[in-house]
């Protein structure tokens, strides 16, 4: 079930803008994952974070693992049209066979 | 990177028939595979955990006789939707893990029951 609070639920972007979203949890996770899902496709892993305080980049994407291990954020710099999609944070529960707990997703849309 | 292939991408079936969806890990051995269902504009809902050579573990509220899961090898898991009804229409997604990787997802299967 969904136990990660992800915000915002949706956002509009204009090409060139920076985008930021975050995820919080009431419990500690030792790994944070960020996925992107395009319409009609499965999620694709963008960034994996393994250490509290870790800041990791993947091209224009940057994600940080909060020092309390209860939150993470994802930034997209200089957005482009193909950044449109749904972004999910997720935390694997190692003691439960790596079951993923998902955030509700952030839907990134293009401003008309 | 790790590749998970799901087949078919979409399927339309008549009410009362059964549909089988395959999930394959192409370049790694998947100790665990997961099956999800996703409704429009919602997050992924875990249906069951599939471990090679053992019975699947179903989440609460998921009918195991309705959604049959078989994980016969370290690279293949199948989900069979038995006696499908229109309310089973949904987007089904699998994911696979090895001991050394995070979850990689298949492309998803859009099931429409008419």
Interface residues (C-beta under 8 A of the other chain):
Chain A: X2 X31 X33 X35 X40 X41 X42 X43 X44 X45 X48 X88 X90 X92 X97 X98 X99 X100 X102 X103 X104 X105 X107
Chain B: X4 X6 X32 X34 X41 X42 X43 X44 X46 X49 X51 X91 X93 X94 X95 X97 X102 X103 X104 X105 X106 X107 X108 X110
